[in-house]
């Protein structure tokens, strides 16, 4: 699948790849109301990765339903909406609206957002906060509920168990790591927000470790992401216990990377005489 925020709404990549060849497209973060996002500059290249502080810029869920959904609903793959919010009520209302869209089989809940009613601490950094928002959305949303976990926590396995208890059907991880970049000549931060989310190859070892830990801790499927740049990376996440993977930052480097990874996984299975990809999920020998 493609990671939210790195593949637009899918149509932007239709000239480069056959969208039917990938397992799913997770569209950019959608909120209840229009969001302008953060001031520029809000992206910065870093060694083996990138920082972003876009700030969930989007035109709101109603705009998505009226203007985007009709254009993407017939794409022959799984179209999944990443849902973000500033409080539990906004998460629930957004999920309720998307629940009515026949061609959207799932949502991915981004719980890395600050809870404005609880002092700005992200929902996903405490077990109680994560449980509360997932539990509320679970009551409102009737289809597949994927919860995207923040790596900026003490124990990601504990957070995963909390959202599993709250009714999540699956977890995806990791979201970006908090980082920053400094312009030494100007003695100023590169990003307008000072800090931002680090993604790309640099985060892969951390993401791989967290996927392995979570896969051992929960019974629901785990979707792995974070620094997957090629098919070998994808296979490593599957071996660590991921049932599926998402590709994010690599899409900015090579818009055809998703189908190359699909082909590469198939090549790996053939070379090792393995009948099905399911045979390598969690097959790491420790």
N, C-alpha and C positions, 0 to 999 in steps of 0.2 A: 504494500500500500504506500501511498504518499503521505508525508507528514503535513499537518495543518500549517498554513502560512508559507509553504515552500512550493506550492503547486497551483496557486490561485484557486480557480473553480474548475480546473481540469481542461476547459476549452482552450486555454492559453497554450497548452502543450499538444493539442490535437494535430498540429502540422509536423510535429517531430516524431510522435509515436502513435501506435494503434492503442487507444485507451482501453480496448477490450482485453488487452494482454496483461493488464495489471489487476490485482485482486480488489483494489478499492482506492477511492480518492477521498481523502479527508480534507474538506474545504476549509478555507481560512476561518479564523475565530469569529463567531457570530454572537452578538450581544442583543439585549432587549431593545436598546435605543441606539441611535446613531452615535458613533465615537470618532472624533477627529484624529485620535492618536497623539503621540508625543511630538514636540517640536524637533526640527532637524538640527544637527545631524543625529540620526538614530540607528545607523549601521556602521560597523567598523570591522575591517579585516584584521585578524590576529594570526599568529603562527599556528598553522594547521587547523584554522577554524574561523569563526566570525562571531561578533557580538551584535545583538539587535535589541532595540528598545522601541519598536514600532508602536506599541501601546494599543494593540487590538483595534486598529483603525478599520472600521466597517460602517455600513449605512443602516445597520439594525436588521432585526429579524423580519419585520414587515416588508422592507425593501427586498430582502432575500426571497421571501415567498412570492412577491409580485413580479420581480424582475429577473432574478437569477434562476430560481427553481425551474421555471418553464423551459429555460435554455439547456439545463443539464439533466433533467429528469429522465431523458431517454438514452443517456450514455449507458452502454452495456457493461457496466461494472457496478460495484457497490459504492454509492454516493453517501458519505457519512459527514455529518455536520459537527464541527467542533463548537461547543457551547461554552461561553464565558459569562461571568456576572460579577456584580459588585456587592450583592447580598443574596441570601437564599431565595427571596421572593423573585428576584430578577432571573435567577437560574431556572426556577420552576416555571415561570411564565413563558420563557423562551422555549423550554423543553415541551411545554403543552402545545405551543403553536407548531413546532416541528413534528410533533407526534401525529398531526393531522395530514402530513404529506405522505401520500401513498408510496412514492418512489424513494423515500429515505428510510432504509432499514435499521439505522442505528445513529446514535449520537456519541460523541466523545466529549466527556465533561472535563473541562480544564479547571482543576481545583488549585492552580497556582496563583489565582487572582486574589488581590487584597480584599478582605471583608471590611467594607467601609463602616459597617455598624459595630464592628468589634475592634476599632482602633487601627485598622489597616493590616493586621497580620493575615497572611495568606491562609485560605481555608485548608490547604493541603499540608501544612506544616505541623499540625497537631492531630492526633487520632480522633479527638472529639469533633474538631472542626470539619475534618474530612467525612466522618460518619454523618454528621448533621446535614450537610449539603447533599450528600449522595442519598441519604434516607428520604429527604424531602423530594428530590427529583424522581427517585424510584417510584414514589406514590403517584406521580403525575405522568410519568413517561412509560408507555406500555411495550416498547420495542427493545431492541438490544442496547444496553447501557454500558459503554466503555468509559472507564475513568482514567484520565491521564495524570500520572503521579509526578510530583516535584521531587528532584533529587536533593533539594536544599533542606534536608531533614536529618535528624539523628539516626533514626531507624526506618528505612523505607519499607522494610518487611512489616513492621507494626502498622504503618499507614495502609499498606495493601490489605492486611487482615481486617482492618477497620472498615474499609470500603466494601470488602467482600461481605462482611456481616451486615452492612447497610443495604445490600441488594445489588451490587455491581455484577454484571454478567462477565466482565473482563476488565483487565487493567492494561494500560499502555505506559511504557516508561523507557527512557526518562525524558522529562521536559528539560529545558535549558538550565545550565548551572549559572549561578550569579557570578559575574565577573566585571572587569572594567579595563579601560585602556586610557593611557595618559599621553598627551603630546608634550614631550619634554622641552621642545624649543619654546612653546607657548606657555608651558607650565600650567596647562589646563586639561580637564578631561576631554576625551575625544567625543563622547556621547553627551547630548544635551541633558540627559537624565543622570549622568555620572556613571551609574552602573547599568548593566544590561545582561541579556541572556546569552551565554556561550554555547555554541553548537559546532558541529563539524568533527573532523577526525580526532581532534584533541580530547574530546570527551568520551571516546569509545571505550577505553579500559574501565572507566567508572560506570558507564552504562551497562557494560557486559557484566560487571560484578553485581550490580544491583538487580539486573534481570535474573541472574543465577540465584541470588538470595530470595527474591520474591517468588520465583517459580517453585522453590522448595517450601515456601510458607503458605501458599494458597492453593485451592483446588480449582479455581476458575482459570480460564486461559490467560496467558500473558503475551502481550504484543511488545516486541523489543524495538527500540530505536535509540539513536544517539551515536553519530559518527560512522554510520554505515555508508561506505564509499564504493564498495564493490561486492561481488558475489561471495568472496571469501569472508568478508565481514558478516554478511547476512547468514552464512552457514554457521559461523561462530555463535551468533545469537540463538539460532535454532538449537544448536548443541547445548547451549546454556539453559535451555528450557522454554524459549519463546515459541509459541504456536504460529506466530506470524510476525512480520517485520514491517517497519515503515522507513522510507527513505526521505530525508529532509534536505539538509544543506547541499548534498551532492547534486540535487536538481539544478542548483544555480551554476554549477560548473559544467555539467553535461545533461542537457534536457532529455537525453535518451537513456539515462542511467537505469531507469526502472526496468525496462525490457532487457537490458544487458544483464541485470542481476537475475531476472527470471531465467534467462538462458544459461547463466553461469551456475545457478542452483541445479538446473537439470543436468548440466555437464558434470557437476560434482557427483550427483546420484549415479549417473551412468558409469563414471570412472571407478566408483567404489561398488558397483553392482548392487545398488540399493533400489528396491522396487518403488518405494513411496517416500515422499518428504516427511511423512509422519514418523517414519522409522528413525529419523535422526533427531527428532524433538526431545530434548532432555537426555540425549545419549552420551553426554560427556562422561568420560571414565576418570574418576578421581581416585 
